[in-house]
Amino acid sequence: MDKVVHFQLPVDNISHAKEFYSNVFGMKVLLISSNREHFPEPVFPLGAVYIANSLIHHGADVRIFDAGLYSFPLYSLKKELIRYQPDIIGLSLRNIDNASYPSTRYYVSGYVKIMNTIRSMSKAPIVLGGSAFTIFPEELMEYLGADMGIKGEGESAVSQFREKGGKGIYEEMVSDPGDISFPRNIDTIFPFFHYYRTIGIQTARGCPHRCIYCTYPLLERSRRRLRLPYEIADEIEHLNKHFNKSDFFIVDSSFNSDEEHMAGVLEAIISRNLAIRFSCYLQPRIEDPSIFGLLKRAGCVAVDFGTDSGSPSIVHSLRKGFTVDDIRRVSQSCRKAGIDFCHSLIFGGPGETPETIRETITLMNEVSPKAVIAMIGIRIYPGTEIEQIAQEEGQLCSKESLLKPRFYFGPLGPGRLSREIFENISGRNWFFPGERDWSSSIGPRILRHFYTKGPLWRTFKTENIS
């Protein structure tokens, strides 16, 4: 476990924080989801919801404020702080940026505005958390001037704070997945959750894969921790029957990392006979292709494969753990089951050449997914193997901060990499998130308003021009 760095609380907040964490019963906690990115669609603040449930079990009174639901979030936040008068505030930081090149959107300035708004209205201590904070804990603590922070998962952090006095940065991993659950009274603690058409559900934590760029092993560790299938089905059934929610997204980084567990979850959902639909992320490698039939029966309408490349050498250099033939098999199995699927790609890995780019494009034309979502360049995060590679190649200094986005483009560089891609693609089902600032475009927002049946990429044309 990494060394935990401690920061001193401002003097006027130390006694307040100690009092809260020594006895949370009856204390008022405001959890703020800071994410305002609406592309490709607003993301349900599942992390904050799970934390809220844990705090409720410790006797706290909890409210969730979602900045993404307001046209003027700072004004609305001020009103919420005045109305609720929290004893402590948790600020969830989901992403640092959109990880897309060249139209990269940087979110930290927005977090600063939220912090300034909180400080102007409340003396309650502020605790930072979320995936962005876990990746950049020391930098964000210093940059934002928070009192405390939770690096990693936070459902069990209350006990740590009670033991250690409520100061500094704490590193946390949930050992018992039973701590991860949806509040039964979600409408009370998060009244505006009805605005979300698609609700996130997590079935497991921990990523055993070794992709060279990925932060999931940093966020959740590599050990797989599984929730009980019947508890997951209970959660979905409760949301469906009590709140009329029928669209879900399984947020696991790779739902099929454990196929036996995946099958158990699907069978538990099928046993409830619910009129629901869902989408999920899968690694393009399946031991038993018949599981796609099980996915279909459970209500799966769309699968996003984390494919990254269709070139054998690049698949190997990215340490993906599957083969090009695996990509062909899962595509065929998905189509046979009647499930829409897309392949998500990243161009610019170590060793990327014009030939490997053409291999990837040729394979995508062959398997003909509903959509191809393609990123140009790899966002470099601290603690990943791609950071080490970039340093060894002289693209990064050993102590260089990555809080401001940096990208790895392989030997071709960004200009030639982009030219080689766009000169070779011919299908109308390709989409490049970094091509423009889609978040400010009106087209996706109009489409999302009218299209409600899963991911936006399901609306793409699949006919190839070639």
C-alpha positions in Angstrom: 0.0 0.0 0.0 1.3 3.5 -0.9 2.5 5.8 1.8 -0.3 8.0 3.0 0.5 11.7 3.2 -1.2 13.7 5.9 -2.2 17.4 5.8 -3.1 19.5 8.7 -6.6 20.7 9.1 -7.3 24.5 9.6 -7.5 25.1 13.3 -11.1 26.0 13.4 -12.2 22.7 11.7 -10.1 20.2 13.7 -12.5 19.8 16.6 -15.5 19.8 14.3 -14.1 16.9 12.2 -13.1 14.9 15.2 -16.5 15.2 16.7 -18.1 14.1 13.4 -16.0 11.0 13.0 -16.1 10.0 16.6 -19.9 9.9 16.3 -21.7 10.2 13.0 -25.1 9.4 14.4 -27.4 12.3 13.6 -24.8 14.3 11.8 -25.8 16.0 8.5 -23.6 15.1 5.5 -23.9 16.7 2.1 -22.3 14.7 -0.7 -21.7 16.8 -3.8 -21.2 15.1 -7.2 -19.2 17.7 -9.2 -19.4 16.0 -12.6 -21.0 18.3 -15.2 -20.0 16.4 -18.3 -23.1 15.5 -20.4 -21.4 13.8 -23.3 -22.2 11.2 -24.4 -24.8 11.3 -21.7 -25.1 12.4 -18.0 -23.5 9.8 -15.8 -25.4 8.6 -12.7 -23.4 9.5 -9.6 -23.2 5.9 -8.4 -20.1 6.4 -6.2 -21.8 9.1 -4.2 -24.9 7.0 -3.8 -23.0 4.0 -2.5 -21.1 6.2 0.0 -24.4 7.8 1.1 -25.8 4.3 1.9 -22.8 3.5 4.0 -23.1 6.8 6.0 -26.8 6.2 6.6 -25.9 2.8 8.1 -23.6 4.7 10.5 -26.5 6.9 11.6 -25.8 10.0 9.5 -28.4 12.2 7.8 -27.3 12.4 4.2 -28.2 14.5 1.1 -26.8 14.3 -2.4 -26.3 17.4 -4.5 -25.6 16.7 -8.2 -24.0 19.7 -10.0 -24.7 18.1 -13.3 -28.5 18.5 -13.0 -28.5 22.3 -12.7 -28.1 25.1 -15.3 -26.6 27.3 -12.7 -25.0 24.8 -10.3 -23.1 27.3 -8.1 -26.3 29.3 -7.4 -28.2 26.1 -6.7 -25.4 24.9 -4.4 -25.5 28.1 -2.4 -29.2 27.5 -1.8 -28.7 23.9 -0.8 -25.9 24.9 1.7 -28.2 27.5 3.3 -31.2 25.1 3.4 -29.4 22.0 4.6 -26.6 23.5 6.9 -24.4 20.4 6.7 -21.9 19.4 9.4 -19.5 18.0 6.9 -19.3 18.0 3.1 -18.0 15.3 0.7 -16.9 16.4 -2.7 -16.7 13.7 -5.4 -14.3 14.3 -8.2 -15.0 11.9 -11.1 -12.6 12.9 -13.8 -9.7 15.4 -14.3 -10.5 15.8 -18.0 -12.3 14.0 -20.9 -9.1 12.1 -21.9 -9.8 13.0 -25.6 -7.4 14.6 -28.0 -7.2 17.2 -29.5 -10.5 18.6 -28.0 -9.5 18.1 -24.4 -11.8 19.5 -21.7 -10.2 20.2 -18.3 -12.5 20.0 -15.3 -10.3 21.2 -12.4 -11.2 24.9 -12.8 -14.8 23.9 -12.3 -13.8 22.1 -9.1 -12.1 25.2 -7.8 -15.3 27.2 -8.3 -17.3 24.7 -6.3 -14.7 24.7 -3.5 -14.8 28.5 -3.4 -18.6 28.5 -3.3 -18.6 26.0 -0.4 -16.0 28.0 1.5 -18.0 31.2 1.1 -21.1 29.6 2.5 -20.0 27.1 5.1 -17.3 26.3 7.7 -18.0 22.6 7.5 -14.8 20.5 6.8 -14.6 19.3 3.2 -13.6 15.7 2.3 -12.4 14.9 -1.3 -13.0 11.6 -2.9 -13.7 10.0 -6.3 -11.6 8.4 -9.0 -9.9 11.7 -10.0 -8.8 12.3 -6.4 -7.6 8.7 -6.1 -5.3 9.3 -9.1 -4.0 12.7 -8.0 -4.5 12.8 -4.2 -1.7 15.1 -3.1 -1.9 17.5 -6.0 -5.7 17.9 -5.6 -5.5 18.3 -1.8 -3.0 21.1 -2.3 -4.7 22.7 -5.3 -8.2 22.7 -3.9 -7.3 23.4 -0.3 -9.5 20.6 1.2 -9.4 19.4 4.8 -9.4 15.6 4.2 -9.4 13.1 1.4 -10.2 9.4 0.7 -7.9 7.7 -1.8 -9.7 4.6 -3.2 -13.0 3.3 -2.1 -14.8 5.1 0.7 -17.7 2.9 2.0 -15.7 1.9 5.1 -13.8 5.1 5.7 -16.0 6.3 8.5 -14.4 3.8 10.9 -10.9 4.9 9.8 -11.7 8.5 10.6 -13.0 7.5 14.0 -9.8 5.7 14.7 -7.4 8.3 13.3 -9.0 11.6 14.2 -10.2 12.8 10.9 -7.1 14.4 9.4 -5.2 14.0 6.1 -5.5 11.5 3.3 -6.7 8.0 3.9 -6.3 5.0 1.6 -9.2 2.7 1.5 -10.3 -0.6 -0.1 -13.5 -2.3 0.7 -12.8 -5.9 1.6 -16.4 -6.9 2.1 -18.5 -6.2 -1.1 -21.6 -6.4 1.1 -20.7 -2.8 2.0 -21.6 -1.8 -1.6 -25.3 -1.3 -2.0 -28.0 1.0 -3.2 -30.0 3.0 -0.6 -33.6 1.8 -0.4 -34.8 5.4 0.2 -32.8 6.9 -2.7 -35.6 9.3 -3.4 -35.3 10.8 0.1 -31.5 11.4 0.0 -31.3 12.2 -3.7 -34.7 13.6 -4.7 -33.6 14.5 -8.3 -32.4 11.0 -9.1 -35.6 10.6 -11.1 -34.0 12.8 -13.8 -31.7 10.0 -14.8 -33.1 7.6 -17.4 -30.2 5.2 -17.0 -29.1 4.0 -13.5 -25.7 2.6 -12.9 -25.2 -0.8 -11.1 -21.9 -2.3 -9.9 -21.6 -6.1 -9.6 -17.9 -6.3 -8.6 -14.8 -4.3 -8.0 -11.2 -5.0 -8.8 -9.6 -5.4 -12.3 -7.2 -8.3 -12.9 -6.2 -7.1 -16.4 -2.8 -5.4 -17.1 -3.6 -2.8 -19.8 -0.6 -0.5 -19.9 -2.6 2.8 -19.7 -5.5 1.8 -17.4 -6.1 3.3 -13.9 -8.7 0.7 -12.7 -6.0 -1.3 -10.9 -5.1 1.9 -9.1 -8.7 2.7 -8.3 -10.0 -0.7 -7.3 -6.8 -2.9 -7.0 -6.4 -6.1 -9.0 -8.1 -8.5 -6.6 -11.7 -9.2 -7.8 -14.3 -8.7 -5.1 -17.8 -9.9 -6.0 -21.2 -8.9 -4.9 -23.8 -11.6 -4.4 -25.9 -12.1 -7.6 -29.2 -12.1 -5.7 -28.4 -8.8 -4.0 -27.7 -7.2 -7.4 -31.0 -8.6 -8.7 -32.7 -7.3 -5.6 -31.3 -3.8 -6.3 -32.5 -3.8 -9.9 -35.9 -5.1 -8.9 -36.4 -2.5 -6.2 -35.5 0.3 -8.6 -37.8 -1.1 -11.3 -40.8 -1.8 -9.2 -40.7 1.1 -6.7 -39.2 3.9 -9.0 -40.2 2.7 -12.5 -36.6 2.5 -13.6 -36.1 0.2 -16.6 -32.8 1.2 -18.1 -29.5 0.2 -16.4 -25.8 0.3 -17.1 -23.4 -2.2 -15.4 -20.4 0.0 -14.6 -17.9 -2.8 -14.0 -14.7 -2.1 -16.0 -15.1 -5.5 -17.5 -18.3 -7.4 -16.6 -16.9 -10.6 -17.9 -13.6 -10.6 -15.9 -15.2 -13.5 -14.0 -17.6 -15.3 -16.4 -19.0 -17.6 -13.7 -20.0 -14.5 -11.6 -21.3 -12.8 -14.7 -23.5 -15.8 -15.5 -24.8 -15.9 -11.9 -25.8 -12.2 -12.0 -27.6 -12.7 -15.3 -29.5 -15.8 -14.1 -30.5 -13.9 -10.9 -31.9 -11.0 -13.1 -33.7 -13.5 -15.4 -35.3 -15.2 -12.4 -37.1 -11.9 -11.5 -38.8 -11.7 -14.8 -38.4 -7.9 -15.1 -39.1 -5.7 -18.1 -35.7 -4.0 -18.1 -32.8 -3.4 -20.5 -29.1 -2.7 -19.8 -25.8 -2.2 -21.4 -22.3 -3.1 -20.2 -18.5 -3.1 -20.9 -17.0 -6.4 -21.9 -13.5 -7.6 -22.7 -13.6 -9.1 -26.2 -12.7 -12.6 -24.9 -15.3 -15.1 -23.9 -14.7 -18.8 -22.9 -18.4 -19.8 -23.5 -20.0 -17.9 -26.4 -23.4 -19.1 -25.3 -23.3 -16.5 -22.5 -24.4 -13.9 -25.1 -27.7 -15.7 -25.3 -27.9 -15.4 -21.5 -27.1 -11.7 -21.8 -29.9 -11.2 -24.3 -32.4 -13.1 -22.0 -31.5 -10.9 -19.0 -32.2 -7.7 -21.0 -28.9 -6.7 -22.5 -29.3 -4.5 -25.5 -25.8 -3.2 -26.1 -22.2 -4.2 -25.3 -19.2 -1.9 -25.5 -16.0 -4.0 -26.1 -12.8 -2.6 -24.8 -10.9 -3.7 -27.8 -8.3 -0.9 -28.4 -6.7 -2.3 -31.5 -7.2 -4.9 -34.3 -3.5 -5.4 -34.9 -1.9 -8.4 -33.2 1.3 -6.5 -32.4 -0.5 -3.6 -30.8 -2.9 -5.8 -28.9 0.2 -7.4 -27.5 2.0 -4.1 -26.7 -1.0 -2.8 -24.9 -1.1 -6.1 -22.8 -4.8 -6.7 -23.6 -4.9 -10.4 -22.8 -6.9 -11.5 -25.9 -6.3 -12.1 -29.6 -7.6 -10.8 -32.9 -9.5 -14.1 -33.3 -11.2 -13.4 -30.0 -12.4 -10.1 -31.4 -13.9 -11.9 -34.3 -15.6 -14.6 -32.2 -17.2 -12.2 -29.7 -18.4 -10.0 -32.6 -20.0 -13.0 -34.3 -21.6 -14.2 -31.0 -23.0 -10.8 -30.2 -24.6 -10.5 -33.6 -26.0 -14.0 -33.4 -27.6 -13.2 -30.1 -29.2 -10.0 -31.5 -27.2 -7.6 -29.2 -25.9 -4.3 -30.6 -22.2 -3.9 -30.0 -19.4 -1.4 -30.5 -15.6 -1.6 -30.4 -13.7 1.1 -28.5 -10.3 1.7 -29.9 -7.2 3.7 -28.9 -4.7 4.6 -31.7 -1.1 5.5 -30.8 0.1 2.7 -28.6 3.8 1.6 -28.5 4.8 0.4 -31.9 1.9 1.9 -33.8 2.7 2.2 -37.5 0.7 2.9 -40.7 0.5 -0.9 -41.2 -1.0 -1.6 -37.7 -3.5 1.2 -38.2 -4.6 -0.4 -41.5 -4.9 -3.8 -39.8 -7.2 -2.4 -37.1 -9.4 -0.6 -39.7 -9.6 -3.7 -41.9 -10.7 -5.8 -38.9 -13.4 -3.3 -38.0 -14.7 -3.4 -41.5 -14.8 -7.2 -41.3 -16.6 -7.5 -38.0 -18.9 -4.5 -38.8 -19.9 -3.4 -35.3 -22.8 -0.9 -34.8 -20.2 1.7 -34.0 -16.5 2.2 -33.6 -15.5 4.7 -30.9 -11.9 5.7 -31.6 -9.5 7.8 -29.4 -6.3 9.3 -30.9 -3.5 9.1 -28.4 -3.3 7.6 -24.9 -4.0 9.9 -21.9 -1.0 9.3 -19.5 -1.9 8.8 -15.9 0.6 8.5 -13.0 1.4 5.0 -11.8 0.6 3.3 -15.2 3.1 1.5 -17.4 2.5 4.0 -20.2 3.9 6.7 -17.9 7.1 4.6 -17.5 7.3 4.1 -21.3 6.9 7.8 -22.0 9.7 8.6 -19.5 12.0 6.0 -21.0 11.4 7.4 -24.4 12.1 11.0 -23.2 8.5 12.2 -23.7 8.1 12.9 -19.9 10.4 14.0 -17.1 10.4 11.6 -14.1 8.8 14.2 -11.8 6.5 15.9 -14.3 2.9 16.5 -13.1 0.2 14.8 -15.2 -2.7 16.8 -13.7 -2.7 18.8 -16.9 -3.5 16.3 -19.7 -0.5 14.7 -21.5 -0.9 12.2 -24.3 1.2 9.4 -25.7 1.1 9.0 -29.5 3.6 6.3 -30.3 6.3 6.7 -32.9 4.1 8.5 -35.5 3.3 11.5 -33.4 -0.2 13.2 -33.3 -0.2 14.7 -36.8 0.8 11.7 -38.8 -1.2 9.4 -36.6 -4.4 11.3 -37.4 -3.7 11.5 -41.1 -3.1 7.8 -41.4 -6.4 7.0 -39.6 -8.6 9.4 -41.5 -7.1 8.5 -44.9 -8.0 4.9 -44.4 -11.4 4.8 -42.7 -14.4 4.5 -45.0 -17.4 3.6 -42.8 -20.0 5.9 -41.5 -20.1 4.2 -38.1 -16.8 5.7 -36.8 -16.9 8.2 -34.1 -14.0 10.3 -32.6 -14.8 11.8 -29.2 -11.7 14.1 -29.5 -12.6 15.5 -32.9 -14.5 18.4 -31.5 -16.1 19.7 -28.3 -19.1 17.5 -28.4 -20.3 18.6 -25.0 -21.1 22.0 -26.3 -22.8 20.7 -29.5 -26.5 20.8 -29.7 -26.8 17.7 -31.9 -26.0 15.1 -29.3 -28.3 16.8 -26.7 -31.2 16.8 -29.1 -30.6 13.1 -30.0 -30.4 12.2 -26.3 -33.7 13.9 -25.7 -35.5 11.8 -28.2 -33.5 8.6 -28.0 -33.9 6.8 -24.7 -33.0 3.1 -25.4 -29.4 2.8 -24.4 -26.1 4.3 -25.6 -26.1 6.9 -28.3 -23.8 4.9 -30.5 -26.8 2.5 -31.1 -28.1 5.3 -33.5 -25.1 5.1 -35.8 -25.2 3.8 -39.3 -23.4 0.5 -39.9 -23.3 0.5 -43.7 -19.7 0.8 -44.9 -19.0 3.1 -47.8 -16.2 1.0 -49.3 
